Amino acid sequence: MENPFATIAVQLQRVESMLIEIKRLQANTTKGNTEPEVMTIQQASELTNYAVQTLYCKVSKREIPFVKKGGKLWFNRQALLNWMNEGAQGTIEEQTNNLVLNCFKRKRRA
């Protein structure tokens, strides 16, 4: 008859080695993420696929999120991604659901 404690010890070693491998993979993926959080206008241009001149125009009209510090323009990567996703069109089903919800939310005048 096999010792149950020996079986448990083998399984624990296997789990421990898996956890070590997971930690190693997580460390490699975080090191591989070299995307800067704060970007220059050239980096923002690459992210948004807008020309630098177009970004300057959008900044002057305050149409895009930016920070001006030390005479330079800076862009937050996540703020730009959020700005780009603001104009996302929903599916027909999502639009219909929103329309129905908005009809029920409207207050009726007496």
C-alpha positions in Angstrom: 0.0 0.0 0.0 1.3 3.4 -1.0 2.0 6.0 1.7 -0.6 8.9 1.2 1.9 11.4 2.7 4.5 10.5 0.0 1.8 11.1 -2.7 0.9 14.4 -1.2 4.6 15.5 -1.0 5.1 14.6 -4.7 2.0 16.6 -5.7 3.1 19.6 -3.5 6.5 19.6 -5.3 4.7 19.6 -8.6 2.5 22.5 -7.6 5.5 24.4 -6.2 7.4 24.0 -9.5 4.3 25.2 -11.4 4.0 28.3 -9.2 7.7 29.1 -9.7 7.2 28.8 -13.5 4.2 31.1 -13.4 6.1 33.7 -11.4 9.0 33.5 -13.9 6.6 34.0 -16.9 4.8 36.9 -15.2 8.2 38.6 -14.5 9.2 38.2 -18.2 5.9 39.6 -19.5 6.1 42.7 -17.2 9.7 43.3 -18.3 8.6 42.9 -22.0 6.0 45.7 -21.6 8.1 48.7 -22.7 5.2 50.9 -23.6 5.8 54.2 -21.8 2.9 55.6 -19.7 3.8 59.2 -20.6 4.5 59.9 -24.3 5.9 62.6 -26.5 3.9 63.9 -29.4 5.8 61.6 -31.8 4.9 58.5 -29.7 1.3 59.7 -29.4 1.3 60.1 -33.2 2.4 56.4 -33.6 -0.2 55.2 -31.1 -3.1 57.1 -32.7 -2.0 57.0 -36.3 -2.5 60.7 -36.5 0.1 63.0 -38.1 2.0 65.2 -35.6 0.5 68.3 -37.2 -3.0 66.9 -36.7 -2.3 66.2 -33.0 -1.0 69.8 -32.6 -4.3 71.0 -34.2 -6.4 68.8 -31.8 -4.4 70.1 -28.8 -5.0 73.7 -29.8 -8.8 72.9 -30.1 -8.6 71.0 -26.8 -10.1 67.9 -28.5 -7.5 65.5 -27.1 -6.2 64.9 -23.6 -2.7 66.3 -23.0 -0.4 67.9 -20.5 1.8 70.9 -21.2 4.8 71.0 -18.8 8.1 72.9 -19.3 7.0 74.1 -22.8 6.5 70.5 -24.0 3.4 68.5 -24.8 3.0 65.1 -23.0 0.3 62.5 -23.5 -0.8 59.8 -21.1 -1.1 56.5 -22.9 -4.2 55.3 -21.1 -5.9 58.7 -21.5 -5.3 58.5 -25.3 -6.6 55.0 -25.5 -9.7 56.0 -23.6 -10.2 59.0 -25.8 -9.9 56.8 -28.9 -12.5 54.4 -27.6 -15.0 57.1 -26.7 -16.2 57.2 -30.3 -16.7 53.5 -30.5 -20.0 52.5 -32.1 -21.9 49.7 -30.5 -23.6 46.9 -32.2 -27.1 47.3 -33.4 -28.3 45.2 -30.5 -26.4 47.4 -28.0 -27.8 50.6 -29.6 -31.4 49.1 -29.5 -31.0 48.2 -25.8 -29.7 51.7 -25.0 -32.6 53.3 -26.9 -35.1 51.2 -25.0 -33.4 52.1 -21.7 -33.3 55.8 -22.5 -37.0 55.8 -23.4 -37.9 54.4 -19.9 -35.5 56.8 -18.2 -37.1 59.9 -19.6 -39.3 61.8 -17.3 -42.8 62.6 -18.6 -44.2 66.0 -18.3 -47.4 66.4 -16.6 
